[in-house]
Amino acid sequence: MHIEHIELVTVRMPLVSPFTTSFSTQTERTPLLVRATVSDHGRIATGWGECVALAEPYYSSEYLEGARQVLQRFLVPALFEWQASGRAITAQTVSTAVSHIVGHRMAKAGLELAILDAELRLQDVSFADHLGVTRDSVPSGVSVGIEASIPALLDRVQGFVDQGYARIKLKIRPGWDLEPVKAVRERFGDIPLQVDANAAYRLSDTPSLRGLDPFGLLLIEQPLAEDDLRQHAILASQISTPICLDESVVSAQSAADAIALGAASVINIKPGRVGGYLEAVRIHDIALANGIAVWCGGMLETGIGRAANIALAGLPGFSLPGDVSASDRFYRTDITEPITMTDGVVAVPSGPGIGVEPIPDALAEATIHSVEITS
Ligand code: NPG
């Protein structure tokens, strides 16, 4: 397989409503799409990937402009150099070809997915088949932001419950934790419910986190800071709600460390956060072998990243509903055919590659920047 050129396309997508977490309020998303045009024995294929870095470095150190620059200046040229030296270009070789560039996992993941999509399209194989996924649908959970008031939160949750989502995740932060959880439990009873703190607490907040124990939550996600593996392990011994790690797990190695330390009994797998789908599968395998449940996280992806996440979420270790909601949870208009949710599940895409591609008009409408890189 030969890479002809790579294009970096930045799109702007307004959110249907503001999404507030412990670190920011987002009103729009500006995903960076990677388009790889490849050839093989005279056949041409186009593959798409999505880099999930936010516009600002609040969730992790990566951010849109930085990701675009590192792709343009370092990652894509490294891949072209690898190709020029006669080494094989496949999705499997991308991470090795760029391994001398430190960090920038979300940018690397977007590039790897574009190559993977193109490669699978040349082979006429779906991502799900490539992974060995046999499920044709996966349960769909929804993430609910911090709202202005408890009544506003209950209205929003009611809407998602009415739509049939299989699980509700509430964003929490100090001062918005026990009350919203209590109110949701009182109104909606025993629905599958979990909370996500995005690293907003400290170990000294253990007493208030223990206050969540009576509510029978599926898990509390990333209560403490990214680097605090040891402190998560201490917290896990002090509260009964299962601890799930998100930000702390950036690689298969950190997943193995977290499991060995007892810092997590559940792991949220986001392919972008860990450097790509191949590393995501490794984390899945380690977790499965250790009896640790995993679920697929979301980063408000467009249909591109969302379709790939749904295929990944079909692997057997993904035993909890993921943040794989319908496109209309966040966007009035997606750049692909919208992902839809019916009866609490989303369908695993079955077409070649990731099974979706941008609709040209929708892509053109949303594009705010694009740059083509050739060898
Ligand atoms: O369903 O795509 C989705 C969003 C799920 O809440 C969600 N993501 O911390 O997990 C998270 C959070 C997030 C979103 C984090 C955007 C960073 C950026």
Residues whose N, C-alpha, C, O or C-beta is under 5 A from the ligand:
A	BS01	NPG	Y59 S143 G298 M299 L300 E301 D323
